[in-house]
Amino acid sequence: MKSNVGTTDKLIRVILAVVLGTLYLTNTVTGVLGIVFLVFAIVLIITSLISFCPFYPLLGINTCSDKNKKS
């Protein structure tokens, strides 16, 4: 699996995940929307850790520079 998530993209994903997780954990967002936020935050963290987003190939997006790509 080739990397398609770059460093800046990873940072944005982690920041967004922290914000969404905080909104859920502080009960600012509750109910179904809160659970959706939490699941989305978890997905963002996982995709930033493995440097691969399964939706990017479908959309033709690659934010990873050539020197950071893994085969």
Secondary structure, DSSP 8 states (H G I E B T S, - for coil): ------HHHHHHHHHHHHHHHHHHHTTSS-HHHHHHHHHHHHHHHHHHHHT--THHHHHT---S-GGG---
